Amino acid sequence: MDIRDHLLYMVKTNQAVLKRLLDDVTPEDSMVRGEEQLNHICWLTGHLLNTNGYALSLTGATIEDYPEWGKIFDGGSEISDDQSVYPPWADLRERLFRIYEQMTSAYSRLSDDDLGKMVGDDQSKAPLWQRLSFLCMHDFYHAGQIVYMRKILGRKRPFG
């Protein structure tokens, strides 16, 4: 198994996990923040969409609407309790599932040379494979936050 195979495994695993975590979430559920005003599932989903758009951009792919997502879904962006600030919930979920398909396709086409290419600015240059791997782990971190939000919503554990 090579680096590309590992990246594809992580992308497919993240896609399956997030599908299971989000399939039964309603638009109303997606906006719940709990007593501690945590990141709601709507923002977390958009944040994953945004960072996966960034990952795809590193491969040279063009992603529809990607620059617009950062305004509301970048790390550190203000999280709103107003659902109208965000794209419709069904659209957001569908876009996330679709971007995983785009990632699978794009990563499958990357050569070993592509994966070894250095990306980033002068202070944070790293091989492309390392950036993509980090972003896959980033998805799983936020999947854990979604699991916690599901607990607040009173949902059963989605795994095990």
Residue pairs with C-beta under 8 A, 6 or more apart in sequence:
1 9
2 112
3 112
3 115
3 129
4 107
4 108
4 110
4 112
4 115
6 133
7 107
7 129
7 132
7 133
7 136
8 104
8 107
8 108
10 133
10 136
10 137
11 100
11 103
11 104
11 107
11 136
12 100
12 104
14 100
14 136
14 139
14 140
14 143
15 97
15 100
15 101
15 104
17 140
17 143
17 159
18 45
18 48
18 96
18 97
18 100
18 139
18 143
18 146
19 97
20 158
20 159
21 143
21 146
21 147
21 150
21 158
22 41
22 45
22 93
22 96
22 146
24 155
25 41
25 89
25 93
25 150
25 153
26 89
27 42
27 83
27 88
27 89
27 90
29 41
29 153
30 40
30 41
30 42
30 45
30 83
30 89
31 40
31 41
31 42
31 81
31 83
32 40
32 41
32 149
32 152
32 153
33 39
33 40
33 79
33 81
34 149
34 152
38 145
38 148
38 149
38 152
39 47
39 79
39 145
39 149
40 79
40 81
40 149
41 146
41 149
41 150
42 83
42 86
42 89
42 92
43 72
43 73
43 79
43 86
44 142
44 145
44 146
44 149
45 92
45 93
45 96
45 146
46 69
46 72
46 73
46 86
46 87
46 92
47 73
47 74
47 75
47 142
48 96
48 139
48 142
49 69
49 73
49 92
49 95
49 96
49 99
50 66
50 69
50 70
50 73
50 74
51 135
51 138
51 139
52 96
52 99
52 100
52 103
52 135
52 139
53 63
53 66
53 69
53 99
54 66
54 135
55 103
55 131
55 132
55 135
56 63
56 66
56 99
56 102
56 103
56 106
57 63
57 66
58 119
58 128
58 131
58 132
59 106
59 107
59 110
59 114
59 128
59 132
61 102
61 106
63 99
63 102
70 77
71 77
72 80
72 85
72 86
80 86
83 89
86 92
87 95
107 132
110 128
114 128
115 127
115 128
115 129
115 132
116 127
116 128
116 129
117 127
117 128
118 125
118 126
118 127
118 128
119 125
119 126
119 127
119 128
119 131
120 126
120 131
147 157
147 158
150 158
